[in-house]
Amino acid sequence: MKILHCSKELFYRDPFGAVPCGTSVTLRCVFAEASAAPVLSVRYEAGTEREHFSLEPASVTRTEDGMLAEYHLEGMRLQRYGVYFYSFSLCGEEAGEEHQITVYEKDLSVPEWFLDTVIYQIFPDRYYKAEDPNVQNKKNSFLYGCWDDLPIYLRKDDGTIERWEFYGGNLKGIAEKIPYVEALGCTAIYLNPIFEAESNHRYDTADYKKVDGLLGGEEAFDLLLREAKSRGIRIVLDGVFNHTGKNSKYFKARESEYKDWYTFRDDGTYDCWWGVGDLPAVNKSSKSYLDFIADGPDSVVRCWSRKGISGWRLDVADELPDSMIRKIRAAAEAERPDSVLIGEVWEDASNKISYGERKTYFSAKELHTHTNYVFRSTLLSFLEGSLSAKDAASVFETIRENYPVHNYYAQINMTGSHDVERLMTVMLRITKDDRRLARDLVKAFSLIQFTIPGVPLIYYGDETCLEGGRDPDNRRTYPWNAQDREMIEWFAGLSRLRKDSGTLVKGDAAFFSEEDGNVFALLRCPCEPGGKYYLTVCDRFGRGTDFLQKAAGRIAEGIEKIREKRYIISKEAGGYAITAEFL
């Protein structure tokens, strides 16, 4: 034994997890009696700031397991928001892994409505095409002749786009399908970009103040807002603020009004997003640009927030300075105090490094939440067999440890997005094209998605097992004439389960695994006296309900709070997963 310390156990670290600025933290470790007492080494990081300090133990006592050292990280040491990494060293050498304490600004929170929601993500061009006389077709583009055609890119020999192709899905079409979204149990719609642009994905903004004419313009957007509000559904827009389109009004006027928005080199080339010439990167230190996007009284963020949207999803949030994200949040909240700000972040959002800076998404007043690709990739890795249940549980426990509690319950757990393979396509690969088993795996995935901490997001079509590989195949049209009604009702049932249970919204969580590494389980604990416990058990081999119930019994036997309680099976995902409700 060198050093024994488990940051996830209250004995070794008190309090557990992320803490507000100024909170004192007690750390303990056990070491061999013959050794000198370990030194606690702490490294602070936020933005470009870096600081190191060390602490000797406040006390050392003998126990049955060895020598116990106790360290006091006083609140005055943790006054600044950011992340504090700590480790123990013996005789100048690190002994054991490094751990993280996230320290966040006091009084941060997430809008209450957001925690209770289920999000439905829509790629507007591919959802539904309604008759709308206000629709304006685009010049030099193609419209597919059949709604069910598979999407392709029409490229030149050099790989750039020859002409953009569209299906003609529009905002009036989304408005007409609001009853469907409501029946699915979703109370928020996140729209991929809707502003004027040349492409079908519209991440190449041409005018931030105009709704794209092919979508029906501002009149159609107003209709959508009204229809959504009448059904209690909120609208969240995609904010693409790192770059514009090459054919935007801004880039075209780059020699005059918007001269300092872009960065040009001596050879005439310019900064662009990941080398894509159609997406010139914007200079985020330009005062005129920041005024236009966030700071000005009629800024982009304030104008659309004033119209009635409930929040923004920030595209490529890693490319935006923390100071800019703070400005965007301030602008949105100035118009709507309950606005939500979502960041596209693919990794652990508490300790992300981008361009050499330690991002402060959750430790400062920046993002409320993020697109939780960690959840999706971890769960899929477990289901396909490349990650053990124990390792999956460890990943989820680490997120629980690193995130401030309000951010933890707000993380967006997705079935998919416009940037990854469709969920059904992944499941078909796992099951070697057995469609029945693939559907059951979609059920198992979504059962965990709706019972694990966080806000569920359904990528349009995933609820009906729409297939699709990488972009553009993952952006197929919604199959209105070939819906999987049974799967749609499954997702609607999950929404009802979550809506009826405060435990699944705000209850604490614990994660478990069986010794063979193929059974994963999560427990949700009630957040108020008399509430219900929920235990979700997943077997990646799909060995049936009897197997799952026995596994649930074994796991429950080891948990004192539910050991003696009766339970019923409230949800069953084929033979792959069950949720037990303890009475």
N, C-alpha and C positions, 0 to 999 in steps of 0.2 A: 504493500500500500504506500503510495506516495501521498496524495491528498484526496480526501473524499469531500465532494461538494456537489449538491444537486440544486441548481437555481430554481427549479420548479417546485421544490418542497419548502413549506413555510419555516421549518426548523432551520434550514440553511440560509434562507433569505426572507426577511420580514420588513416591510410588506412584500407580497408577491407582485411581480409584473411591473408595468409602467407606473410612474408616480408623477404627481404634479411638482412643479418647481418648489424647492425649499423643504421637501419631505426628507426626513432622516430614514436611512436604511441600515438595518443590521445584517451583517453577513457572518456566516460561521463555516468552518471547515474542520475536518478531522484529519490528523496526520500521525505518523509513527512516533512513538515516544522518544526514540533515539535521535530524532531529527531536531534541528533548530526550528523555531517557530517560523512559518511561512510569512512572507511579506505580500501585502495586497498591492497590486499595481493597477492603476486606473488611467485610462486614456479617454479624454473628452473630445468629441468631434461634432461640429455643426457648421455647415457651409465650408469655408476654407479654414476655419479656426481649429487649432489643435492644441491640446495641453495634456501633460502627463503629471501624475503625482503618485506617491506611494504612502502606505500606512502600515505601521506595526500593529499587532493585535492589541486590543484594549485589555484582554484577559486571556489566560491560558489555563485550562483545568484538565484534570485526568478523568477519563471516562472508561467504561468497559471496552469500548471500541478503539481507544487510543487517546491522543491528546486533542482537546477541543479548543480551537482558537476562535475568538470573537472580535469582530471589527465593526467600528461605528462610523458609517458615512454620514456625518452630520448634515443637517439641512443646508447650512451655509456653504457646504461643498457642492451642493446640487441646486444652486440658485439659477443656473442658466439652462434654458431649454436646449435639447440636443440628445445625443446618445453617449452614454458612458460605458465603455467596455472595461471589464475587469478580469483579472486572472491572479493566480497565486504562484509565487516563486519560492524555490528552496535553494539557498546558497547561490543566488544570482541566476538560477536557471528556472524557466517556466515549467511548472509541474501541473499539467492538466489543461483543459480547454479554456477558451475565452468565453465570457458571458456578457450579456447586454442588459443595461438598464435604460429604458427610454424615459426621459424626463420632459414633460410637456408643460406648456403655459397653463396657469390656473384658469378655471372657469370656461374651458373649451367644452363644446357639446355638439351634438348632431340634432337636426330638426326631428321632433318626435314623430311626425307623420312618416318620415323616411324609414324609420325602423320597422314600421308596420306594413310596408308596401311589398308588392311583388312587381318587378319591372318587366316590361315587354319591349324588346329592342326591335326596331323596324328600319330596314333599308328601303327608303321610300320608293325608289324606282321599281322595286320588285314585289311590292305588297299587293296593291289592288288598283286597277285602272277604272276610274269612274268617268262618266260623261261630264265634262266641264268646259263650257264655252270660253273660259278665261285661260285655258292652257295655251301656251305659245311654244310651238315646236322650234327646235334648234337648227340653225343653219349647218350645213356640212356634217350631218349626222344621219344615222340609220335608226329606224324603228323596227323591231322584230315583228314579223308577220304573225307569229303564233306565240301566245302567252307561255306555252309549255316548252318552247325552244330552250336548249341549254346555252348558257352565256359563254361567249368567247371574246377575245380581244382581237381587233383588226390591226395588225402591226405592219410597219414598214420593215425593210430588210435590216435596218439598224436597231430594231427592237422598240422604237418609239411608236406611239399610237398613230395609225393612219386616219381613222375617223372613230369617234365615239358612238357606241350603239346603246339604244335605250329600249325599254319595254313600255314605258309610259305610265308606270304607277305614279299616283299623285296624291296630294293631301286630301282632296275631297274623297278619294277612295279610302284613305285611312279613316276619315270622319265617318264614312258609311259603315265601317267595320268596328266602330267603337263598341257596339253591343256585344260583338264576339270577344273583344278584349276584356270587357267587363265580365262576361260569362266564364272566361278563363280564370278569373280571380285576380287579374292584374289591376293595380291602382296607379301605375305610372307608366308612361311610354317614353322611352329614350329614342329619339330620332337621329339616325345618321344625318350628315349635313344637309340642310335645306336651302342654304343661300345660293345666290346666282353663281354658276360655275360652268366650265366647259365640259367636264367629264360626267359620267354617270354616278360616280361615288361622291363627287362634289367636295373632295378634300382640297381642291384647287380653287379656293374662293376667288370670285371675280368682283363681288360687291357684298360687303357684310351687312348692308342696310336693306337689301332686296331679297325677297323669297324668289327662288328660281321660277321662271315663267312656265317651264314644262311641268312643274308641280302645281301650277294654278295660281301662283303669285300670292300676294298678301291677303287677298280676299279669301282664298282657300285656307290659308293659315288661320285667319280669324274664325272661320267656320269650324275648323278642327278644335281650336281652343274652346269654343262655345260648346260643341258636342261633348268634348272630353270633360269639361267642367260639370255639365249637366249629369254626368254619370259618376262624378267623384274621382275622375282620373286626371292626374297631373302630367304635364309635358316638360321633358328635359331636352335641351338642345345640345348639339355637338359644337363646341367652340374650337375652331382650327386657327390658333393664334400664333403658331410658330412659323408659318409660311403662307404665302398666297399663291394664286395661280399665275403662270407666266402671262396669260392673256387677261389678267385682272386690270381694272381701271387704275390700280395703284402702280403696278409694274410698268404699265404703258406710259404713265406720267412720272417715271422715275427720275427724269432730268429736271423736273420742276417741283411741283407741290410735294412729292413724296421722295425727294432726293435722298434724305438720310435714312429711309426705311430699309435700304438694301446695301449690301457690301460688294463692291466691284473690285476686280483685280486689274493689274496693268494690261493684261492680255485680253481684257474684255469679258472674261468669264466672271461668274458671280457665285456667292455662297448659295447653296440650295440644300434641301433636305435629302440627306443620304445620296447626294450626287444626281438626284432626279431633276433634270433641267426644267421640267414643267412646274416645279414647286420651289421657286426662289425663297430662300429663308429671309425672315424679317429681322432687322436689327432691334432686339428687344430692349436696348438701352436708349433708343430714340424717344425723346420726350414727346414729340408729336404723335408717334405711334402709340405710346402708352396712354396719352390723353384720348386718342381716338378709340382705343379698345376699352379702357377702364376708367381713367381718371376724370375725363371731361363729363359735364352734366348731361350731355347727349351721347355718351359713349355707346359703343356696340353693346356692352354688357348691360348698361342701364336701360337703353332703349327697349331691348327685347325682354328684359326682366319686368319693365314697366307694363309691357303688353300683357303679361300674365303667365309667363313660363315659370316653372318652379325650380329651375336649376340648370347647370351646365355640366357637360362632360368635357374635360380638357384633353384634346388630342395631343399625343406625344408630350405628356406633362414633363418628362425628363428633360426636354429641350427648353423648357421655360424656367427663367430664374425664379428662385423662391420669392423674391421681392415682387415680381410680377403676379405670381399666384396670389399673394396676399392682397394686392390691389384689385384683382378680379373678384375675390371673395368679398372684399369691402364694398365694391361697386354693386354687386348683386344683392348683398344684404341691406344696402342703403335703400334699395327699391322694394325688396321683399325680405324681411328679416328671417323668414323660414326657408330661404333658398338653400339648395344643396349644391356642393361643388365636388365633382367626381374627377379623379385623375386617371388617365390611361397609364398604369404602372404595372409591369408584368412580374415584378419581383416583390419581395418583402418590402412594403412601403415605409417601414419604420427606419430602415438603415440603408436605403438606396444611395449609391454613389453615381453621379453623372458629371462627366467632364471634370473629374477631380474634386467635386464638391459633395459633401455629405448632405443630402436633401433633408429638409425639415418639414416634410409634408404634414406629419401628424404631431410633431412636437411644438410647432408654431401654429398660428391661426391661418392655415392654408387649406388643405383638402379635408373634407369631411370623410371621404371614403375613396376607394379605388377599385378598378376592375381586377378582381382577384384571380388572376391566371394561375397563381400558386395552388389554389384549391383545385382547379380543373386538372392541371397537369399531375398533381399528386394523386388524386383519385383515379384518374385514367391509368397512371403507372401502376397503381395497386391492382386495378381490375385486369390489366393485361399481363401482370405477373412480373414486371421488372422492378417492383418495389414491394417489400414485405409490409404486412399490416403493422408491424412494430415500427418500421421506419415512417410509414404514413402517419401513424399516431404521433410520432415525434415531431414531424413537420407541423402538424396542426397544433400541438402543444407549444411549439416555439412561437408560432404566430400569436397564440393566446398570451404568451409571456411578453412578447415585444410590443404589442399594440395597446395604446390607451384604451380603456374599457369601452368608451363611447365609439371609437373607431372600430373596435373589434366587432361589435354587434351591427355595424353598418357596412362591413366589407361586402362587396358585391360578388356573390358566388354564381357563376354563369354556366349555362348549358353550353354556350359557345359565343362566337362573335363573327364579324365579317372578316376577321384576320386568321381564323384557324379552321381546320377541317370540321365538317359537321359531326355532331355527336353520333348520329346513326351510322355514318360512314366509319367512324372509329370502331363502333361496336360490331359492325359487320366484319371488319378485319379481325377483331379479337375472336369472334365466333366462327371464322372461316365461312362467312356468307350464309350462316343459318339465321334467317330473318326472325324467326320466332324467338330464338335465344337473344338476338341483338335487341329486340324490343324489350325483353325482360331486363337486359343490362341497362338500357335507357331508363327503365323504371327504377332499377337499383340506384343508378347514379343520381336520379332526381329525388329519390327518397332521402338519400343522404344530403343532397343539396338543400332540401326544404326543412331538414331537421338539425342541421349543423348551424352554429352561430353565423349570422350574416343575412343579407337581403338577397333573395333569389332573383336571378334574371333569366328570362326565357328569350333566346334569340329566335325571332319569328321563324316558324316552320319546324323548329326542333320538337314542338309539342305534337306534331303530326308525323314525326320521323322522316322529315325531308332529308335527303342525302346531299352530299356535296364535298368535293375535295378542296384543294387549295384555291385561293383567289384566281379566277372569278367564279369557280364552280360552287363555292360556298355562298354565293349570292344569287342562287336560283330564285325564280318566282315562287310565290306561295301557291301551293296546289289546291286551289279552291274546289276543283272538280274531282279531287282524289284524296280527300282528307281521311286520316285514320281516326275515326270518331272515338274509338275506345281509348286511344292514347290521349286525345284531347281531354276526355273526361277524367283520365288518370291525373293529368296536371291540374285540372280544375279542382279535383278532390284534394290534392296536396295543398293548394292555395287555401281551401276551406279548413284543412287541418291546422295550418299555420295561423290563420285568422282567428280560430277559436281557442288558441292556446297562447297565453302570455309567456309560458315556459319556453316555447320555441322562438319567441322574439327576444326576450331579455334574460332567460335563465342561464345560469352558469353551465359550463360544459366540462366533461372529462372524456379522455380517449383511451381505448383499450385494444388489445390484440390477443389472440390465442397463440399458443406456443408454436404451432406449425407455420405461422406467418401468413395464413390464407384467410383468416377471419378477423375483420375489423369491426369495432363497435364504438359508438359514441353515446354518452349519457347526457341528457339535459335535466337540470335540476330546477325546481320551481323557484321563482323569484319572490314569492309571497307565501305565507303560511297556508297550508291546505291545498296548495297547487299540486299538479301532477308531475311525475317523473316520466320521461320518455327514453327508452333504450332502443337505438337502431343498430341492428347487427347485419353485417354483409359478409357473405361467403363468395369469394371470387370464382369458385368452382361450381356454384349453383347446385349444391347437393340437396336442396329441397327444404320444405317448411319444417319437417320433423327435425332435421339436422339443425336448422337455425334456432328452433325453439329450445333444443337441448343446449346449444351454445349460449343462448340468452340466459338460460337457467344457471349455467356454470358461471357466467360473468356476474350475474345478479347476486349469486351466493357470496362473491368476494366483495360486495359493496354493502356496507352495513345499513345504509339509508333505505335500501329497497329489498334487503334480504328476505324479510318476512312479509312483503306486500304481495297481494294478488295482482295479476296483470291480464290484459286482453291484447290480442293482436289487432291493432288499428289499421295497419297497412301491410300488404304483402306484395313484393315485387317478384313475381314468378317464384323460382326457387333460389333467388340470389340474395334477397334482403327482406327483413321484416322490421316494423317498428312496434315495440311493445309499450303499451300505456299502463303504468302502474297506478293502481287505485288506492 
